[in-house]
């Protein structure tokens, strides 16, 4: 885990979302495209992490194959409860950008449609990228979507070339297939 220094923006990681979050919203086009891409890869006997469990559809799609283990991350208690009912094995109630609570297992596949969209600041985005990529097993893959690169809720900025450069500096391969970003752990 990266060394944690207090953010000059005084980011608050202890606020969790009240209400239903994404439970009552339809699955985004970006999420469906990643799910379809994974369907073509046919993951079997994989440990999968979904960052932002939302309405839980991913668990319905991949959790029925009992050879896969599916965990999730959310900031919404209601989403957590729903995901457990929809074939998720474990769901962590954490803010993904909080380096103090980011202590999860190693995964073959990690799905995060919105890598940077909800980042409080660039510093915590970089710490998150470091932590999440080091949560991949060797030859594991993180999948994201270009739609999530152009959705900026906090003013930190869109995902851009400098973010790819940082990931490469950490020693990971990056490939783009249409709208899908594939980051592979190679060492």
Backbone bond lengths (Angstrom), bond angles and torsions (degrees), N, CA, C in turn:
res aa  C-N    CA-C-N  psi(-1)  N-CA   C-N-CA  omega(-1)  CA-C   N-CA-C  phi
1 X - - - 1.453 - - 1.523 108.61 -
2 X 1.304 115.95 142.20 1.462 121.50 179.20 1.526 109.82 -66.70
3 X 1.324 116.30 150.09 1.459 119.83 175.67 1.514 108.78 -64.07
4 X 1.329 116.07 135.56 1.460 120.49 -176.97 1.518 109.94 -98.53
5 X 1.315 116.22 127.94 1.451 122.34 173.11 1.523 106.25 -123.25
6 X 1.305 116.46 144.25 1.467 120.95 -177.76 1.525 109.99 -56.93
7 X 1.294 115.88 132.29 1.457 122.02 179.70 1.523 109.83 -72.96
8 X 1.304 116.24 133.76 1.465 119.48 179.43 1.530 111.79 -66.76
9 X 1.330 117.39 -16.01 1.465 120.51 177.08 1.525 111.90 -86.59
10 X 1.348 116.16 -1.64 1.458 121.68 179.95 1.530 111.52 55.90
11 X 1.312 115.67 49.77 1.462 121.60 -179.17 1.522 110.47 -60.53
12 X 1.317 116.61 137.63 1.461 122.12 -179.63 1.520 108.79 -106.61
13 X 1.331 116.40 112.40 1.460 121.31 -177.98 1.519 112.89 -98.20
14 X 1.324 117.77 1.53 1.456 120.55 -175.02 1.522 113.39 -98.86
15 X 1.314 117.29 4.20 1.454 120.56 177.31 1.523 108.98 -91.97
16 X 1.317 115.45 122.94 1.454 120.20 177.55 1.514 108.77 -112.32
17 X 1.308 115.42 151.10 1.457 121.94 -173.55 1.518 110.86 -72.38
18 X 1.296 115.49 132.65 1.465 121.89 174.40 1.535 107.94 -93.71
19 X 1.315 116.00 150.42 1.462 119.48 178.31 1.517 112.03 95.51
20 X 1.312 115.25 -159.08 1.462 120.52 -170.71 1.521 114.39 -94.25
21 X 1.335 119.40 -3.91 1.460 120.61 178.34 1.525 110.95 55.03
22 X 1.333 116.45 -121.97 1.462 122.55 -177.94 1.531 112.56 -95.84
23 X 1.317 117.75 5.59 1.473 119.97 -175.79 1.522 113.39 -56.31
24 X 1.295 116.38 -40.11 1.465 120.10 -175.29 1.525 112.70 -96.94
25 X 1.314 116.33 7.17 1.465 120.06 -179.83 1.524 109.26 -100.90
26 X 1.315 116.76 149.58 1.469 118.81 177.79 1.523 110.71 -70.72
27 X 1.303 115.44 155.25 1.459 121.31 175.78 1.518 108.82 -62.34
28 X 1.327 116.14 134.73 1.466 119.74 -178.15 1.523 110.54 -70.45
29 X 1.320 114.72 157.59 1.471 121.33 176.02 1.524 109.96 -58.30
30 X 1.324 117.11 -40.43 1.465 121.09 -179.69 1.525 111.01 -62.11
31 X 1.330 117.12 -45.21 1.465 120.78 178.71 1.527 110.37 -63.00
32 X 1.325 117.10 -41.91 1.471 120.11 179.23 1.530 111.44 -63.55
33 X 1.332 116.97 -37.86 1.470 119.50 179.07 1.527 111.29 -66.62
34 X 1.325 117.50 -38.85 1.465 119.73 176.57 1.524 109.94 -66.14
35 X 1.324 117.38 -43.23 1.469 120.74 178.40 1.527 110.76 -60.44
36 X 1.324 117.28 -40.60 1.466 120.52 178.41 1.532 110.63 -65.95
37 X 1.318 116.81 -41.83 1.458 120.99 178.13 1.532 110.26 -59.92
38 X 1.330 116.63 -44.82 1.460 120.15 177.96 1.532 111.53 -65.45
39 X 1.323 116.26 -35.98 1.467 120.28 176.72 1.531 110.06 -57.71
40 X 1.329 116.64 -42.18 1.464 120.64 178.87 1.534 111.61 -66.29
41 X 1.338 116.78 -30.90 1.465 120.99 177.67 1.536 111.69 -77.69
42 X 1.339 116.32 -20.29 1.463 123.02 177.86 1.538 112.33 53.82
43 X 1.344 117.32 66.32 1.462 119.05 -179.07 1.533 111.71 -67.92
44 X 1.328 115.95 126.84 1.463 122.49 178.16 1.524 107.38 -130.41
45 X 1.332 115.51 137.46 1.471 121.61 -178.87 1.528 111.50 57.26
46 X 1.313 116.34 43.01 1.468 121.10 -178.56 1.523 110.21 -112.76
47 X 1.315 114.72 147.32 1.460 121.82 171.83 1.521 105.89 -98.70
48 X 1.329 116.56 118.51 1.463 123.19 -170.83 1.527 109.65 -120.33
49 X 1.335 116.24 137.39 1.460 122.48 173.97 1.515 108.71 -117.68
50 X 1.330 116.41 129.94 1.461 122.37 176.07 1.528 107.42 -110.03
51 X 1.329 116.30 116.42 1.461 121.59 179.54 1.522 107.26 -90.86
52 X 1.322 115.54 110.90 1.461 121.92 -174.19 1.519 109.04 90.72
53 X 1.332 117.63 80.47 1.467 120.73 -173.34 1.526 112.85 -69.43
54 X 1.326 117.56 -22.15 1.470 120.84 175.67 1.515 113.14 53.31
55 X 1.331 116.16 -129.75 1.469 120.56 -176.82 1.529 112.71 -81.75
56 X 1.321 117.95 0.26 1.459 121.84 173.77 1.504 116.27 83.19
57 X 1.306 118.29 2.90 1.467 121.34 -176.22 1.528 112.73 -56.14
58 X 1.321 117.21 -35.44 1.458 120.49 -179.08 1.536 110.19 -55.79
59 X 1.330 116.46 -40.99 1.460 120.35 178.50 1.512 112.54 -62.95
60 X 1.318 117.22 -37.06 1.465 120.66 176.65 1.515 111.31 -66.42
61 X 1.328 116.05 -36.03 1.462 120.76 -177.79 1.523 112.03 -74.65
62 X 1.331 117.63 -44.57 1.463 120.51 -172.38 1.521 114.28 -111.48
63 X 1.328 118.26 -15.79 1.451 121.20 -178.64 1.512 113.75 -77.16
64 X 1.330 117.11 -19.23 1.460 119.83 178.92 1.519 111.77 -68.11
65 X 1.338 117.07 -25.85 1.461 121.18 173.97 1.527 106.24 -81.73
66 X 1.315 115.88 102.56 1.459 120.14 -173.29 1.524 113.59 -67.31
67 X 1.326 117.65 -6.88 1.465 119.01 176.53 1.529 110.80 -74.10
68 X 1.343 117.20 -22.21 1.464 121.35 179.40 1.525 110.38 -92.58
69 X 1.336 114.81 145.40 1.458 121.88 172.03 1.519 106.29 -109.13
70 X 1.329 116.56 127.76 1.465 120.21 -178.21 1.521 109.68 -121.23
71 X 1.329 115.48 121.97 1.453 122.85 174.12 1.520 108.24 -113.85
72 X 1.313 116.18 165.46 1.456 119.79 -179.73 1.518 112.30 -145.26
73 X 1.315 114.19 164.62 1.463 123.08 174.30 1.525 106.80 -127.45
74 X 1.332 115.79 138.23 1.463 121.16 175.68 1.525 109.38 -152.70
75 X 1.327 115.34 162.75 1.465 120.75 172.42 1.528 110.00 -110.63
76 X 1.326 116.79 12.67 1.461 121.44 -175.14 1.536 109.52 -124.58
77 X 1.334 116.14 116.98 1.470 121.54 -178.47 1.530 111.84 -56.94
78 X 1.329 117.57 -40.57 1.465 120.80 -179.41 1.529 111.60 -64.89
79 X 1.347 116.70 -38.43 1.465 120.00 176.09 1.527 110.72 -64.55
80 X 1.322 115.87 -39.18 1.470 120.43 179.01 1.528 110.12 -60.16
81 X 1.320 116.95 -50.02 1.466 121.13 -179.00 1.527 111.04 -60.84
82 X 1.322 117.17 -43.13 1.465 121.84 178.96 1.530 111.64 -63.19
83 X 1.337 116.73 -43.35 1.469 120.76 -177.80 1.528 111.22 -63.30
84 X 1.329 117.12 -38.48 1.465 120.23 178.29 1.531 109.90 -61.46
85 X 1.309 116.74 -37.29 1.472 120.86 178.06 1.529 111.57 -70.58
86 X 1.329 117.77 -22.51 1.466 121.67 -175.75 1.533 111.68 -106.24
87 X 1.309 116.50 44.57 1.464 123.15 169.14 1.516 115.83 76.45
88 X 1.308 118.96 12.25 1.458 119.93 171.25 1.527 107.49 -78.54
89 X 1.329 116.63 141.11 1.462 120.38 179.82 1.529 111.46 -81.97
90 X 1.332 116.30 -50.52 1.465 122.04 177.06 1.518 107.77 -133.77
91 X 1.317 115.74 145.35 1.461 120.50 173.76 1.527 107.23 -133.64
92 X 1.334 115.21 123.79 1.457 121.93 -179.42 1.527 108.81 -92.54
93 X 1.325 116.81 129.95 1.458 121.77 174.68 1.529 106.95 -94.30
94 X 1.351 115.39 86.84 1.460 121.28 -178.50 1.530 109.59 -144.49
95 X 1.307 114.85 158.01 1.453 121.33 170.08 1.524 106.32 -87.52
96 X 1.310 117.31 120.66 1.470 120.92 -174.31 1.522 113.16 -61.11
97 X 1.316 118.24 -21.86 1.458 121.12 -178.61 1.529 113.02 -88.20
98 X 1.337 118.18 -1.71 1.451 121.43 179.96 1.527 110.28 -87.93
99 X 1.330 118.11 106.74 1.465 119.84 -177.41 1.520 113.03 -69.00
100 X 1.333 118.60 -18.46 1.462 121.59 -179.47 1.521 112.95 -73.23
101 X 1.317 118.15 -24.81 1.467 120.43 -176.83 1.518 112.48 -111.36
102 X 1.299 117.40 2.77 1.455 119.92 -174.93 1.520 110.20 -86.40
103 X 1.323 115.08 89.14 1.457 121.34 179.53 1.521 106.97 -141.47
104 X 1.320 115.85 86.84 1.454 120.45 -176.35 1.526 110.08 -122.21
105 X 1.319 115.56 176.23 1.463 122.24 -178.24 1.521 111.55 -70.27
106 X 1.327 115.60 -176.32 1.467 122.87 173.39 1.522 108.40 -98.88
107 X 1.334 115.98 141.85 1.459 121.47 -173.08 1.523 112.16 -128.38
108 X 1.342 114.89 150.00 1.462 121.87 172.11 1.523 110.55 -77.46
109 X 1.340 115.54 -37.83 1.467 122.07 -176.61 1.522 108.67 -136.17
110 X 1.319 115.80 132.61 1.464 121.78 171.85 1.523 107.33 -124.63
111 X 1.327 116.18 132.70 1.456 122.39 177.86 1.527 107.97 -115.30
112 X 1.332 116.21 121.83 1.463 122.18 173.86 1.519 107.37 -140.15
113 X 1.318 116.11 97.60 1.463 121.61 -176.86 1.515 110.73 -62.14
114 X 1.319 117.53 -38.26 1.468 122.71 -175.95 1.523 110.43 -112.81
115 X 1.323 116.50 75.93 1.464 120.36 -176.84 1.526 112.70 -56.47
116 X 1.314 117.46 -43.95 1.467 120.75 -171.80 1.528 113.33 -118.34
117 X 1.300 118.22 -9.77 1.467 121.99 -169.74 1.524 114.79 -55.07
118 X 1.316 118.14 -34.39 1.461 120.58 -174.92 1.526 112.55 -109.37
119 X 1.329 117.69 13.52 1.467 120.94 -178.85 1.525 110.55 -64.28
120 X 1.328 115.18 136.40 1.463 119.88 178.94 1.522 111.29 -75.84
121 X 1.343 115.80 -29.36 1.463 121.11 -178.60 1.529 108.13 -162.90
122 X 1.318 116.74 164.22 1.463 121.20 -178.50 1.523 111.23 -65.52
123 X 1.332 118.09 -35.58 1.462 122.51 179.82 1.527 110.24 -59.26
124 X 1.323 116.96 -49.07 1.466 119.63 -178.35 1.524 111.82 -73.22
125 X 1.323 117.64 -27.47 1.466 119.34 173.38 1.526 109.39 -62.99
126 X 1.322 117.35 -46.28 1.466 120.27 -179.52 1.531 111.13 -63.83
127 X 1.325 117.23 -39.40 1.468 119.67 177.42 1.530 110.40 -64.48
128 X 1.330 116.01 -39.95 1.465 119.57 177.42 1.528 110.79 -62.29
129 X 1.324 117.01 -47.06 1.471 120.69 179.86 1.529 109.61 -58.02
130 X 1.320 116.70 -45.83 1.459 120.19 179.01 1.534 110.11 -57.97
131 X 1.332 116.46 -49.99 1.468 120.93 -176.81 1.523 112.54 -65.98
132 X 1.310 117.55 -45.09 1.472 119.49 -176.16 1.524 110.78 -69.25
133 X 1.322 117.84 -39.91 1.461 119.48 179.59 1.528 111.59 -68.19
134 X 1.317 117.06 -31.49 1.465 119.51 176.50 1.530 111.65 -82.03
135 X 1.318 117.34 1.63 1.467 122.25 171.28 1.527 110.83 -92.48
136 X 1.321 116.36 -0.80 1.468 120.96 175.55 1.524 110.02 -84.89
137 X 1.318 115.75 142.10 1.457 120.51 169.86 1.523 108.08 -71.05
138 X 1.332 116.63 163.34 1.450 120.47 174.74 1.523 108.89 -56.10
139 X 1.313 117.70 132.55 1.459 126.24 -175.86 1.538 112.38 66.47
140 X 1.338 116.05 17.70 1.461 120.50 173.42 1.511 110.03 -79.29
141 X 1.330 116.18 163.62 1.464 121.83 -175.76 1.526 111.12 -130.20
142 X 1.320 115.73 138.96 1.453 122.47 168.12 1.518 106.95 -106.81
143 X 1.330 116.35 130.50 1.461 121.40 178.81 1.519 109.52 -114.29
144 X 1.326 114.89 133.20 1.453 121.98 175.00 1.525 107.55 -135.33
145 X 1.325 116.63 -175.85 1.461 121.08 -174.40 1.518 109.89 -137.56
146 X 1.323 115.82 142.59 1.476 120.73 -179.10 1.531 112.40 -59.36
147 X 1.329 118.59 -30.01 1.469 119.69 177.70 1.528 110.74 -60.59
148 X 1.314 116.13 -33.89 1.460 120.44 177.73 1.514 113.40 -72.47
149 X 1.317 117.62 -11.79 1.466 121.53 178.85 1.523 111.07 -83.14
150 X 1.303 117.39 -19.96 1.469 120.99 -174.15 1.526 111.52 -110.71
151 X 1.300 115.93 18.62 1.464 121.94 179.78 1.517 106.95 -118.17
152 X 1.332 116.85 102.54 1.460 122.70 -175.25 1.514 108.61 -115.68
153 X 1.344 117.12 107.20 1.461 120.38 -177.17 1.521 113.07 -92.14
154 X 1.335 117.71 -13.24 1.458 119.88 -170.46 1.523 114.59 -119.24
155 X 1.326 118.23 -8.33 1.452 120.94 -178.77 1.518 113.94 88.74
156 X 1.347 117.18 5.87 1.468 120.73 179.20 1.520 110.41 -69.96
157 X 1.299 116.82 -29.36 1.457 121.11 -179.60 1.508 111.18 117.22
158 X 1.304 114.68 163.25 1.451 121.17 -178.52 1.521 110.74 -78.60
159 X 1.326 115.08 160.29 1.465 120.99 172.40 1.521 106.83 -64.73
160 X 1.322 117.52 132.49 1.462 120.22 -175.47 1.523 110.96 -143.84
161 X 1.307 116.94 -176.57 1.461 122.81 -175.57 1.525 112.35 -55.63
162 X 1.330 117.63 -38.73 1.470 119.78 -179.09 1.522 111.04 -61.62
163 X 1.341 117.78 -29.23 1.460 120.95 177.13 1.524 110.54 -70.82
164 X 1.335 117.25 -41.53 1.467 120.88 173.35 1.525 110.39 -59.16
165 X 1.328 117.10 -43.33 1.461 121.65 -178.91 1.529 111.01 -61.00
166 X 1.332 116.47 -42.00 1.464 120.85 178.70 1.528 110.60 -62.30
167 X 1.324 117.08 -43.64 1.465 121.29 179.74 1.528 110.43 -62.91
168 X 1.321 116.91 -41.52 1.469 120.48 177.27 1.524 111.37 -64.44
169 X 1.345 117.33 -38.67 1.464 121.17 177.42 1.525 111.32 -60.02
170 X 1.331 116.74 -31.80 1.463 121.19 178.77 1.527 111.86 -75.07
171 X 1.343 117.13 -9.49 1.455 120.96 176.34 1.517 115.14 96.01
172 X 1.318 117.25 29.67 1.457 121.92 179.52 1.523 110.26 -113.58
173 X 1.330 116.52 147.44 1.466 121.62 174.43 1.520 109.73 -84.15
174 X 1.329 115.89 145.67 1.467 121.73 177.05 1.520 108.48 -125.96
175 X 1.322 115.79 131.09 1.461 122.10 175.23 1.526 108.72 -134.69
176 X 1.321 115.37 145.47 1.462 120.91 174.64 1.519 108.35 -115.69
177 X 1.318 117.04 129.42 1.459 123.49 173.49 1.527 106.69 -122.14
178 X 1.319 116.08 104.30 1.464 121.09 -173.61 1.527 108.74 53.79
179 X 1.334 118.03 -115.26 1.465 121.49 -177.66 1.523 113.90 -92.21
180 X 1.315 117.35 -3.29 1.465 122.32 -172.92 1.534 110.29 -94.71
181 X 1.334 115.33 131.17 1.463 122.02 171.50 1.523 107.36 -98.26
182 X 1.326 116.70 128.22 1.469 123.54 179.39 1.524 107.08 -120.16
183 X 1.346 116.03 115.27 1.454 121.97 176.72 1.525 107.05 -109.33
184 X 1.329 117.30 124.42 1.469 121.48 -176.78 1.517 111.01 -114.49
185 X 1.349 114.86 135.53 1.465 119.90 174.51 1.518 108.14 -82.84
186 X 1.328 116.13 120.46 1.468 119.90 -175.81 1.523 112.92 -111.19
187 X 1.333 117.20 -7.96 1.463 118.60 176.64 1.497 110.27 -151.76
